[in-house]
Amino acid sequence: GAPADDFVARFVGSSRGLRRLAVTPITRDDLIAPDGRSARLTIPLGASLEEALAMLMRNDDALVGVTENDSLVGALTPDAVHRALRRSVAEAPGGDAAPVGG
């Protein structure tokens, strides 16, 4: 496949991981502190992890700010999205706790 497809496959681990990205909302537990880095891009709390990852990849930014009621409440990096995805898969009803992406 194309390099982007290979990257995404390695990042999420499986088609199951891809499906989870689309249906997993961003929660406060997924956020990291921006640590003084400015977020050029923002996404609302509750948007999907897929939307956040797509924004990060399309714009080649290392950080996307997460807002609630127009206030910055935290940020996501690709690593933070991956951790949130692993949490989501582990907590999924009927899902196993197998690691996503190794």
N, C-alpha and C positions, 0 to 999 in steps of 0.2 A: 504493500500500500504506500500511499504518499507519506513523506516524513511526518506531517502533522498527525496523520492517523496513527502512525507508529508511536509517536510521542504520547498521544492521548491514550492509546492502548496500554502503554507502559505505566502511564500516570494513574489510571483508574483500575487497571488490572484485568478487566473483563467487560463483556456487554452488560452484565449485571451491574457493575459499577457505573457504566454510562447511564443506565436507566435510573439508578439511584440519584445521580447528579440532577436529573431533570425534576425529580419529585421531592427533593430534600430542601426545605427552606433554610435560609441563613438564620441562625439563632444567636442570641447574645453569647452563649457558651462557645460559639465558634470564633468569636472575634479576638483579635490581638490589639494591643495598644499601638497606635501609629508611631510612637517613639520619636516624635519630632519630624518624621517624614511627612511631607505634604501629599495629600491625595488629590491628584488632578481629576480623577474619576470617582464617582460615587454611585452607590446602588442602595436601594432601601432595604432595611431589615425585613426579612420575610421573603425576599426574592429567592430564586432557586440558586443552589450551588452552581448549576450549569450556566446560569446567566452571569454569575460572578467570574467563573473560569473563562467564559467566552470573552468577557470584557478585558480580563487580564491578558489573554492571548492576542486578541485583535489589536490592542493598543500597546503591546510590549511593555506594559507597566508592571513593576514589581509589587504594586500595592493598589488596592481599591478601597476607598473609604466606604463605610456603611453608615447610613443615616436612619434616624427615626424622628418623625415630625420635624424634618429639615435640620436636625442637629446631628453632628458627627458623634456616633457612639462607639466607634472602633474601626478596625480595618481587617482586610483579608489579603493574604499573600497566596501564591500557589501552594505553599506548604500548609497553610491554614485551611485551605479548601480541601486538601488531601486528608488532613486529620479529621475534618468534619465529615467527609465521605466515609472514612473508616468507622467513625462513630455511628453514622447512619446505618451502614451495613450491619454492624454488630448489634444494633438495637432493633433491626427490622424484624417484625413478626414473622416467625417461621424461617428467618434467615439464620445462617450459621455465623459464627464469629471468626471465620477464616479471614486472614489479612487480605486487604485489597491492595493490589500493586506490589505484593511481596513483602 
